[in-house]
């Protein structure tokens, strides 16, 4: 297919020999499905993807997974095994004009030769709505097999119309055993890997374990770190030894997967919230620390803790909100790193505080009552008669000033007539709310008694 991407290899082109100067991760990219590690449910003997490739019936799909999980590798392997024309391009650099030209060329190819085009779009989430819409008719007609790769949740990043026409294949980060297999293969492979470069270097088990731990399931990161560590071990004057200490020295600092606006952001804050709800102080501290280590704004975490204190703890421990606000103010005053300790203190306090969503539920119930009912008038008895006319028509008539009574309550019905007797706040009885529940039940019972007493007095006062 002549045109935009003549410099890209197609499925019919002979495989290019990757130069030794290329990064190890590129040199060790699997050339066959059997070389792929992990994803057994997809690539095993009965796996969906292996069967689809073998039968040359790969549908349009999206590979969704973290960096280094094999998205691009699988797309290339599909291309190598299919009779379709293969055109890869990146959503970072391609525009709507290029997309439309490729689609038009794919349609001509199918009409002329009956062949479909496999279009691989890396970082497909970067395409805007118009660019995504350009694929729709060609995917529907079967002119192209669209294979996209994304690290972002397709539910948020792809048009619903396009997403409904694609099969989403979820790729997970590689397990530790799979990463270790990759590293061992790279160390033993003399043609593509480090079989020669690593010769004479003592590879310690804790060295490979450190690489696995620092890579967080990312095959590319693991192989690149291995290459750096081996090169460092061969530096003049260096000890020919690759152990955990050397790996950590080379890596310097673990870089965690994080995107403040992407799915991992929501995954981590969800983990923190659910750990707090579970009253698991250890897990709460871990996820809090993960977020800060990943570059999250500590004030964002502080705001979420303030919300948690009122939403999930409420009046079971009124001090929770005070603690959360104080921690936020402390961080604002001190900054990092001193202020982070105040936030950590609040995390532990919130995790161990008794939990109650009674106020949250009560507020939701009153919101529904306001939204679903007409705007019922305020009872006359609790209206303020600021003019004589208002007093004449009944404003404030029968009002009892509660603090002046022996009971401290006037027995008034303060809800509109249509909602009289409604109960919105129902404390669970956890923590301080156990005392509030006793107060609430006592006040409710006393109010009913006074209402009956007042009602009986009014009945007696009526002329017979």
N, C-alpha and C positions, 0 to 999 in steps of 0.2 A: 504494500500500500504506500504509494509515494506521498510525499508531503512533509508534514510537520515534524515527524519523528523518525526520519530515515536513519539517524545516527543511533537509534535504539535497536537492540537485537530483537528479532522476532522468533517465534517458536521454530521456524524452519532454519534459522541461522545456526551455524556451528557454534558451540560454546566457546567463549573467549577464555584464554588462559589468564587467570588473575595474577598480576605481577607480585613478586615477593615483597615489593615495597608497600603493597596495600596493607591496611590494618589486619591483624590476626582475625578479628571477627568477620571480616569480609572474606578472607582466604578460607576460613573454616565453615563458611555458609554451606549447609547441606545441599548436595547435588541430587539426591534422590529422597523419596519419602522414607526409606529405611534408615537414612542417616539422621532424621529428625528425632530429637528426644522430647519426651513429654507428650501431652495431648493424646493419650492413648485412646480416649473415648471417641476421638475424631479420626485418628490415623491407624488404629488397630485393625486387625483383619475384618472386623464387622463394622468399623467406624464409618459414619456417614460420608466423610470427605474422601476417604480412600476408595470407597465403593463408587462414589460419583466420578472421581477422576478415572478410575479403571474403566468405567462404562462411557466415558467421554460425554457426560451429561451434567457437568458442573453448572448450577444455576447462578444467577447474579446474587452476589452475597457481600456482606460486610464482615471483615475481621475486626473485632473489637477486643482490645487487650492492652496491657501496659507495655511500655518500651521493652524491647528485647525479648518479647514472647514468641516471635516467629511470624509476624503478619506478612512482611515483605517476602520472606523465604517461602512461605506457602503459596503466595501469589505467583512467584517465579516458577515453583514446581508445577503448579497448575498449567501455566503457560507452556512449559516444556513438554507436558504430557497431552496437550490438546492440539487439535488441528486448526484452531482458530488463529487469526492474525493477532499478534500480541503487541499492544501499544501501552507502554507505561508512561505516566507523567505525574507531576506533583501538583497538588492543589495550591501549593505555596506560590508557584510561578505561573501557572496556566490561568488564562482569562476566559471570558465567555466566548470570545471569537474562536479561540483554539478548540474549546469544547464543541462548538457547533461545526467546525470544519472536520473534526474527527468523527462526529456522528454522521455527517453527510457522507464522508468517505466510507464509513462502515456500511451504510445503507446501500451505496453503489456496489460495494464488494459483494454483498449478499445477493443483490439482484443479478449481478453479472456471473458470479461463480458459485453462489449458494453457500459461501463460507461466512461464518460469523467472526466478529472481532472481539477479542478479549481486551477490555480496557481496564488497566490497573491504575487506580487513583490513590496515591499515598496522601495521608492526612486529609481525607475527604471532608472532614468536619470544617475545614477552612473554606470550602466553597460556600458562596452566598446562595440565597434562595433562587435567584434567577439562573445561576449556573447549575444548581441541582435540578431545576425544572427542565433544563435542556436535555437531560438524560431520559426523561420519562417516556416519550413515544418510542424511542429506540429500544429501551429495555422491554416495553410492552410488546413490541413487534418481534422481539427476539433478534434484532439486527446485531446487538452486542451482548456480551456477557460482562456485566459490570462487577468488578471486584474492588472494593474499597477497603482501606485500612485506616483505623482511627484509634486513638487512645481515649477519646471522649465518649460519653454515653450517647449512642445514636438517638435515643428518645429525646434528648435535648438539642442535638446538633443537626439532625436531618429532617427534611420536610416529611410530614406524615405520608404524603402521596408517594414519595420515592421509597420511604422506609417500608411501606406496605408491599412493595414489589421486590424486596430484597430479603434473603435469608441472613439473619444475624448469627454469626459464629463467634461465640465468646471464647477468647483465649485467656488463660490465667497465667500469672507469673510462674516461672519454672520452679519445680520443687528442688530442694537442696541436693537430693540424690541425682537428679537430672543435670544440674549444673556441674556437679562433680564429675559426672561421666563426660561432659563436654570438655572440661579442663584436662582430664586424663587423656582424652582422645587427642587434644591439641598438643600435649606434651609428647605423645608417642608418634605423631604423624610427621614424617621427615619431609614429605613433599609439600604439604600445605601448612603444616603447623610448626611447632617449636622443637621437633625431634632432634635437630642438629644444634640449635641455639642453646637448648637446655642440657646438652650433654656435659657431664661432669659436675652439674649443680645438684646438691643434695636437696631434694624436694621433700620437705617435712609434711606429715599429715595435717598439722595445725596450720601450715601455710595455705593449703588448699581450702581448709575449713574457713580460714579468715577471708579468703576471696569470696567464697560462697556467701558468707554472712554479710559482707560489705556490698554484695551485688544486688541484694533484695529481689532475687528471681529474674534479673535482667541478664540474658545470655551475652549480649553485646558488651555490657559493662564488665562481666566476669572475664571474658576473653581479653579485652583490652587491658584490664588490670593485671592479668596473668602476664601479658606481653611486657608491660612496664616493669613488673617485679623481676622477671627473668633478665631483662636488659640491665636492671639496676644491680642484680647479683653478679653480673659479668663486668661491671665497671672496674677499672684499674684500682687495685688496693682493696676491693670489696671481697668479703668472704663468699665463696661459691656455695651459698646456702640460701634456701628460700623457706623461711618459717613465718609464723604469724606476726612476729615483731617487724620483720622486713616489709611484709605486705601492708601492715597498718601504717608504717612510716611512708611508704610510697603513696598509699591512698590519702594520707593526711587527715582527711575528714570524710566520713560517710555522707553521701549525698542522697537524701531520701526523696522518693517520688512524691511530688506535691504540686498542685496547681490551685492557686487561691480561688480561681473562678471555675474550676472544673469539678469532675465527679469526686476525685480523691479528697477534695476539700470537704464535701458533704459527707463522705464516708467517715472521715476522722472526727468531725464534730458530732456525727451521729453516734460514733463509738464512745465519745466522751459523755454525751447525754445519757446513753443507755447504761453505761457503767455507773454514773452517779445515781440513776434511778435504782440500780441493783444494789446500792449501798456498798459497792466494791471500791474501797479507797485505793487499793493497789492498782487496779486497772484504770481507774480514773486518773491517777497521777501519771501512769504510763502514757495514756492517749494525750493528756495535757502536754506532757514533755515532748511527745512526737510532733505535735502541732507546732510548738515553739521551735524545735530543732529543724523543722521543715520550712521555717520562714514565715509562719503565720503571725499576724499582728497581735501582740498580747492583749491590746485593748479590745479586739474583736472577741477573744476568748472571755475577757472580763464581762463584756456586754451579754454574752450568752449565759454566763453564770448568774448575772443579775436576773435574767429572764427565768432561769431554772429555779432560782430561789423563790420567786413568786408563783411560778406555774406548777412546780412539782413538790415543793415543800410547804409553801403558804404559811398558814397559821399553826401548823404542827410545830414549827420552831420559828417564831417571828425574828429571832436573831440571825437567821440565815440570810435574809435580805440585807440586814445591817452589815454582816460579814462580807457579803459580795460587793456591796457599795464601797465599804472601807478598803477592800483589796484593790478595787478599780482606782480609787483615789490615791492609794499608796503607790500603785504603779505609775500613775500620772505624775506623782510628785518625785519619785525616785528614778524612774526609767529603768532600763536594763543595765546590768543583770540583777541589781538589788531588788527592784520591784517585783521581779518574777517570783521571789520567795513568798511575797504576800499573796500572790495569785495561787501558788501551790497550797498555801495554808487554807485559803478559801475552798479550794477543790476538796481537800480532805474534810473540812467542816461540812460542806454540802453533801458529800458522800455519806457521812455518818449521821446526818440529821434525820429525824423521823420524817416521813414523806406523807403528803396529803394533797390531793388535787381538788379538795372540796370547794375552795374559793374559785379555782379555775372553772369547775363544773357549774358553780352557782352563777358566775358571770356569764357563761355561755347560755345558761337557761334563761336568765333575764334578757339577754340579747335576743333570743328567739321569741320571748314573750313580746318584746317591743316591736320586732319585725313582723310578727304574724298577727298581732292584734291591732285594732284601731287605737288611736291615741285617746285612751280613756281619760276622762276629766279627773283632776285632782279632787279628792273628797273635800267638801266644803269645810269640814271640821278642822282641817289642817291648812286651810288657806289663810293668808294674813289680810285682815280687813284694814286697809290703809286709808279708806275713805268711809264716810258715813253711809253712803249708798251701798257699798260692799257689805257693811255690817248689817244693813237693813235686809239685804237679800240672803243673808245666812252665812256669809264668810266668817269662819272662826267660831261659829255658834257651837257651844258644847265643848270647846277645847279646854283641856285640863293641863296645867303646867306641871309636868311630871316631877321635877325636883321638889315641889312643894308638898307632895303627897307622902303619906307614911310608907307606901310601898315603893315610891320612886318611879311610879308608872301611872299613866292616866287611863289605861285600858282603851286606847283609841285604835280604830282600824285605819291604818295609814295607806293601805293599798287601794286602788280603785275598786269599786263595787264588784266588777266582773272578775277581779283577781283576789277577792277577799279570802283569806285563809291559805293562800298559796305558799308553798315552802320551796325556796330556791337553795338556800345554804344548808347542807346536811353534812356536818363534820364527821369524819371517820372515827375520831377518837384517838388518833396517834399523837403522841407527844403533848404539847400544850393544848392541842385541840380537844383532848379528853376533858380538860377543865372548861374550855369554851362550850363543849357540848352540854355539860351540866348546866352552865349558865343559860344557854339557849333554851333548853327544855324547861328550866325553871321560869324564865321570862315568858315563854310561850304559854305555859300553863297559867301563870299569874295574869297575863293579859286576857286570856279567855275567861277567867273568873271575874275580872273587873268588867269585862264586856257584859257578862250576864247580869252582874250586879247593877250596872248602869242601865241596862235594858229593862230590868225589873222596876227600877226607880222611875224610869220614864213612863212605864205602863201605869204605875200607881198615880202618877201626877196628872194623867189624862182625865178630863172630866167624864163622869159616868153617864 
